[in-house]
Amino acid sequence: MKTCPYCGTKVSGVDQHQYYCEFCIMNIPAHMVQVNGERLKGRSIREFALESDLEKTTPELMLLSNFELLYLLKLARKLRSDMYNNMTIFRKAGEEVGNSDYKSYEDQTGEEYEKLTRKLFVIENILFEREVDVPSRMTESFLAKYKENVYKKKRPMIINRQRKDSKSAASGVSSFKRA
């Protein structure tokens, strides 16, 4: 039985390219129609992000999945922290030596730090816009749990209105569940 990917209701064919769901009051493209109340399959996602992804523009980042963005956020936070530490090292080294040789390195790392900070703002705001809860500390266990929930097999959208009762089944009498 062909069913709606959103509510699980039986759909009727409009033509060979689309179906209609009376419950959702909408046409559904044929490639999205499911069978027997199955749910939509999520698009496959990369299970990682690359440092080079930080060079992507904001519109390009908006095309990444939530998981990819969370992974990229973890990576960017680490890089930003490293950059801040390097900036501090160059400042202290310049103060110890007493010359400005390290000032240019401090300035360069400061620019990279600012760039990474702005990229973090972009990634966090994309996730906030999507209403994704962003933890203050991104851990591997959080990412693993998030990925597990994304790939978890979702139960079909089938509503059983009959009560499963051993007495009813034995006597052939059906009864309805109370709300």
C-alpha positions as YAML, in Angstrom:
chain: A
units: angstrom
residues:
- id: 1
  name: MET
  ca: [0.00, 0.00, 0.00]
- id: 2
  name: LYS
  ca: [1.43, 3.41, -0.97]
- id: 3
  name: THR
  ca: [1.46, 5.82, 1.96]
- id: 4
  name: CYS
  ca: [2.24, 9.44, 2.77]
- id: 5
  name: PRO
  ca: [5.82, 9.95, 4.02]
- id: 6
  name: TYR
  ca: [4.63, 12.48, 6.63]
- id: 7
  name: CYS
  ca: [1.52, 10.96, 8.22]
- id: 8
  name: GLY
  ca: [1.40, 7.33, 7.01]
- id: 9
  name: THR
  ca: [-2.08, 7.67, 5.45]
- id: 10
  name: LYS
  ca: [-2.90, 5.80, 2.25]
- id: 11
  name: VAL
  ca: [-2.39, 8.08, -0.76]
- id: 12
  name: SER
  ca: [-4.20, 8.16, -4.07]
- id: 13
  name: GLY
  ca: [-2.47, 8.55, -7.40]
- id: 14
  name: VAL
  ca: [-3.00, 11.85, -9.20]
- id: 15
  name: ASP
  ca: [-0.82, 10.82, -12.13]
- id: 16
  name: GLN
  ca: [2.40, 8.85, -12.61]
- id: 17
  name: HIS
  ca: [4.49, 11.65, -11.07]
- id: 18
  name: GLN
  ca: [2.53, 12.51, -7.93]
- id: 19
  name: TYR
  ca: [0.08, 11.29, -5.31]
- id: 20
  name: TYR
  ca: [-2.37, 13.08, -3.04]
- id: 21
  name: CYS
  ca: [-2.70, 12.76, 0.74]
- id: 22
  name: GLU
  ca: [-6.13, 13.73, 2.06]
- id: 23
  name: PHE
  ca: [-4.92, 14.05, 5.66]
- id: 24
  name: CYS
  ca: [-2.01, 16.41, 4.84]
- id: 25
  name: ILE
  ca: [-4.02, 18.05, 2.04]
- id: 26
  name: MET
  ca: [-1.08, 18.05, -0.35]
- id: 27
  name: ASN
  ca: [0.40, 16.50, -3.44]
- id: 28
  name: ILE
  ca: [3.44, 14.30, -2.90]
- id: 29
  name: PRO
  ca: [6.03, 13.58, -5.59]
- id: 30
  name: ALA
  ca: [6.10, 9.89, -6.55]
- id: 31
  name: HIS
  ca: [9.73, 9.50, -5.46]
- id: 32
  name: MET
  ca: [8.79, 10.50, -1.88]
- id: 33
  name: VAL
  ca: [5.80, 8.16, -1.48]
- id: 34
  name: GLN
  ca: [6.48, 5.35, 0.97]
- id: 35
  name: VAL
  ca: [5.07, 1.84, 1.39]
- id: 36
  name: ASN
  ca: [3.07, 0.54, 4.37]
- id: 37
  name: GLY
  ca: [3.61, 3.57, 6.59]
- id: 38
  name: GLU
  ca: [7.40, 3.62, 6.36]
- id: 39
  name: ARG
  ca: [9.05, 6.91, 7.25]
- id: 40
  name: LEU
  ca: [11.21, 9.06, 5.00]
- id: 41
  name: LYS
  ca: [14.83, 8.02, 4.96]
- id: 42
  name: GLY
  ca: [17.16, 10.82, 5.99]
- id: 43
  name: ARG
  ca: [19.74, 11.85, 3.46]
- id: 44
  name: SER
  ca: [23.10, 10.25, 3.97]
- id: 45
  name: ILE
  ca: [25.57, 12.45, 5.77]
- id: 46
  name: ARG
  ca: [29.29, 12.56, 6.08]
- id: 47
  name: GLU
  ca: [30.34, 11.42, 9.51]
- id: 48
  name: PHE
  ca: [33.13, 13.97, 9.72]
- id: 49
  name: ALA
  ca: [34.17, 17.44, 8.64]
- id: 50
  name: LEU
  ca: [37.47, 18.62, 7.24]
- id: 51
  name: GLU
  ca: [39.51, 21.62, 8.25]
- id: 52
  name: SER
  ca: [39.14, 22.78, 4.63]
- id: 53
  name: ASP
  ca: [35.36, 23.00, 5.21]
- id: 54
  name: LEU
  ca: [36.07, 26.06, 7.34]
- id: 55
  name: GLU
  ca: [37.00, 27.87, 4.13]
- id: 56
  name: LYS
  ca: [33.46, 27.40, 2.78]
- id: 57
  name: THR
  ca: [31.22, 30.42, 2.38]
- id: 58
  name: THR
  ca: [28.16, 30.83, 4.57]
- id: 59
  name: PRO
  ca: [25.78, 29.66, 1.78]
- id: 60
  name: GLU
  ca: [27.96, 26.57, 1.32]
- id: 61
  name: LEU
  ca: [27.94, 25.87, 5.05]
- id: 62
  name: MET
  ca: [24.15, 26.15, 5.05]
- id: 63
  name: LEU
  ca: [24.05, 23.10, 2.75]
- id: 64
  name: LEU
  ca: [25.82, 20.87, 5.30]
- id: 65
  name: SER
  ca: [23.84, 18.58, 7.58]
- id: 66
  name: ASN
  ca: [23.44, 19.37, 11.28]
- id: 67
  name: PHE
  ca: [25.86, 16.56, 12.14]
- id: 68
  name: GLU
  ca: [28.51, 17.90, 9.76]
- id: 69
  name: LEU
  ca: [28.10, 21.37, 11.24]
- id: 70
  name: LEU
  ca: [28.39, 20.07, 14.80]
- id: 71
  name: TYR
  ca: [31.54, 18.17, 13.88]
- id: 72
  name: LEU
  ca: [32.91, 21.26, 12.13]
- id: 73
  name: LEU
  ca: [32.06, 23.35, 15.20]
- id: 74
  name: LYS
  ca: [34.08, 20.96, 17.39]
- id: 75
  name: LEU
  ca: [37.02, 21.22, 15.00]
- id: 76
  name: ALA
  ca: [36.78, 25.02, 14.75]
- id: 77
  name: ARG
  ca: [36.64, 25.44, 18.53]
- id: 78
  name: LYS
  ca: [39.82, 23.38, 18.90]
- id: 79
  name: LEU
  ca: [41.63, 25.34, 16.18]
- id: 80
  name: ARG
  ca: [40.50, 28.64, 17.67]
- id: 81
  name: SER
  ca: [41.75, 27.62, 21.11]
- id: 82
  name: ASP
  ca: [45.11, 26.63, 19.61]
- id: 83
  name: MET
  ca: [45.31, 29.94, 17.76]
- id: 84
  name: TYR
  ca: [44.61, 31.88, 20.96]
- id: 85
  name: ASN
  ca: [47.36, 29.94, 22.76]
- id: 86
  name: ASN
  ca: [49.81, 30.67, 19.91]
- id: 87
  name: MET
  ca: [48.91, 34.35, 20.01]
- id: 88
  name: THR
  ca: [49.65, 34.39, 23.75]
- id: 89
  name: ILE
  ca: [52.97, 32.59, 23.24]
- id: 90
  name: PHE
  ca: [54.10, 35.12, 20.62]
- id: 91
  name: ARG
  ca: [53.11, 38.04, 22.85]
- id: 92
  name: LYS
  ca: [55.00, 36.62, 25.84]
- id: 93
  name: ALA
  ca: [58.03, 35.78, 23.69]
- id: 94
  name: GLY
  ca: [58.12, 39.35, 22.38]
- id: 95
  name: GLU
  ca: [57.91, 40.72, 25.92]
- id: 96
  name: GLU
  ca: [60.74, 38.46, 27.13]
- id: 97
  name: VAL
  ca: [63.07, 39.26, 24.25]
- id: 98
  name: GLY
  ca: [62.18, 42.90, 24.34]
- id: 99
  name: ASN
  ca: [61.86, 43.43, 20.61]
- id: 100
  name: SER
  ca: [59.06, 43.52, 18.08]
- id: 101
  name: ASP
  ca: [60.16, 40.49, 16.00]
- id: 102
  name: TYR
  ca: [57.29, 38.46, 17.44]
- id: 103
  name: LYS
  ca: [54.72, 41.23, 16.98]
- id: 104
  name: SER
  ca: [54.04, 40.30, 13.34]
- id: 105
  name: TYR
  ca: [53.47, 36.65, 14.34]
- id: 106
  name: GLU
  ca: [51.16, 37.78, 17.10]
- id: 107
  name: ASP
  ca: [49.25, 39.94, 14.62]
- id: 108
  name: GLN
  ca: [48.96, 37.10, 12.09]
- id: 109
  name: THR
  ca: [47.66, 34.64, 14.68]
- id: 110
  name: GLY
  ca: [45.33, 37.36, 15.97]
- id: 111
  name: GLU
  ca: [43.84, 37.73, 12.47]
- id: 112
  name: GLU
  ca: [43.41, 33.96, 12.19]
- id: 113
  name: TYR
  ca: [41.84, 33.90, 15.64]
- id: 114
  name: GLU
  ca: [39.34, 36.57, 14.59]
- id: 115
  name: LYS
  ca: [38.56, 34.72, 11.34]
- id: 116
  name: LEU
  ca: [37.94, 31.45, 13.22]
- id: 117
  name: THR
  ca: [35.79, 33.27, 15.78]
- id: 118
  name: ARG
  ca: [33.61, 34.73, 13.01]
- id: 119
  name: LYS
  ca: [33.34, 31.28, 11.36]
- id: 120
  name: LEU
  ca: [32.22, 29.89, 14.72]
- id: 121
  name: PHE
  ca: [29.52, 32.57, 14.88]
- id: 122
  name: VAL
  ca: [28.33, 31.54, 11.41]
- id: 123
  name: ILE
  ca: [28.19, 27.83, 12.24]
- id: 124
  name: GLU
  ca: [26.49, 28.39, 15.60]
- id: 125
  name: ASN
  ca: [23.91, 30.73, 14.06]
- id: 126
  name: ILE
  ca: [23.07, 28.25, 11.29]
- id: 127
  name: LEU
  ca: [22.52, 25.61, 13.97]
- id: 128
  name: PHE
  ca: [20.50, 28.02, 16.14]
- id: 129
  name: GLU
  ca: [18.36, 28.91, 13.12]
- id: 130
  name: ARG
  ca: [17.69, 25.19, 12.64]
- id: 131
  name: GLU
  ca: [16.83, 24.98, 16.35]
- id: 132
  name: VAL
  ca: [19.65, 22.57, 17.12]
- id: 133
  name: ASP
  ca: [20.80, 22.56, 20.73]
- id: 134
  name: VAL
  ca: [24.51, 23.37, 20.67]
- id: 135
  name: PRO
  ca: [26.37, 22.20, 23.76]
- id: 136
  name: SER
  ca: [28.97, 24.49, 25.26]
- id: 137
  name: ARG
  ca: [31.42, 21.59, 25.21]
- id: 138
  name: MET
  ca: [31.40, 19.40, 22.11]
- id: 139
  name: THR
  ca: [32.54, 15.85, 22.96]
- id: 140
  name: GLU
  ca: [33.01, 12.71, 20.89]
- id: 141
  name: SER
  ca: [30.33, 10.98, 22.98]
- id: 142
  name: PHE
  ca: [27.84, 13.78, 22.17]
- id: 143
  name: LEU
  ca: [28.58, 13.44, 18.45]
- id: 144
  name: ALA
  ca: [28.32, 9.63, 18.61]
- id: 145
  name: LYS
  ca: [24.94, 9.83, 20.37]
- id: 146
  name: TYR
  ca: [23.72, 12.46, 17.88]
- id: 147
  name: LYS
  ca: [24.75, 10.24, 14.95]
- id: 148
  name: GLU
  ca: [23.09, 7.23, 16.55]
- id: 149
  name: ASN
  ca: [19.81, 9.15, 16.83]
- id: 150
  name: VAL
  ca: [20.03, 10.28, 13.20]
- id: 151
  name: TYR
  ca: [20.50, 6.73, 11.92]
- id: 152
  name: LYS
  ca: [18.17, 5.04, 14.40]
- id: 153
  name: LYS
  ca: [15.58, 2.91, 12.63]
- id: 154
  name: LYS
  ca: [12.29, 4.73, 12.93]
- id: 155
  name: ARG
  ca: [9.16, 2.70, 13.51]
- id: 156
  name: PRO
  ca: [6.56, 2.71, 10.72]
- id: 157
  name: MET
  ca: [3.59, 5.06, 11.09]
- id: 158
  name: ILE
  ca: [0.96, 2.39, 11.68]
- id: 159
  name: ILE
  ca: [-1.88, 3.00, 14.08]
- id: 160
  name: ASN
  ca: [-3.42, -0.08, 15.66]
- id: 161
  name: ARG
  ca: [-6.79, 0.83, 17.09]
- id: 162
  name: GLN
  ca: [-7.63, -2.65, 18.30]
- id: 163
  name: ARG
  ca: [-6.78, -3.73, 21.80]
- id: 164
  name: LYS
  ca: [-4.46, -6.67, 22.19]
- id: 165
  name: ASP
  ca: [-6.22, -8.64, 24.91]
- id: 166
  name: SER
  ca: [-5.90, -12.40, 25.36]
- id: 167
  name: LYS
  ca: [-9.57, -12.78, 26.43]
- id: 168
  name: SER
  ca: [-10.84, -10.84, 23.42]
- id: 169
  name: ALA
  ca: [-8.63, -12.73, 21.01]
- id: 170
  name: ALA
  ca: [-9.78, -16.09, 22.41]
- id: 171
  name: SER
  ca: [-13.48, -15.22, 22.21]
- id: 172
  name: GLY
  ca: [-13.21, -13.50, 18.85]
- id: 173
  name: VAL
  ca: [-14.50, -10.21, 20.33]
- id: 174
  name: SER
  ca: [-12.59, -7.06, 19.48]
- id: 175
  name: SER
  ca: [-12.53, -4.02, 21.67]
- id: 176
  name: PHE
  ca: [-11.01, -0.57, 21.33]
- id: 177
  name: LYS
  ca: [-8.32, 0.93, 23.51]
- id: 178
  name: ARG
  ca: [-9.40, 3.67, 25.90]
- id: 179
  name: ALA
  ca: [-7.58, 6.96, 25.70]
...
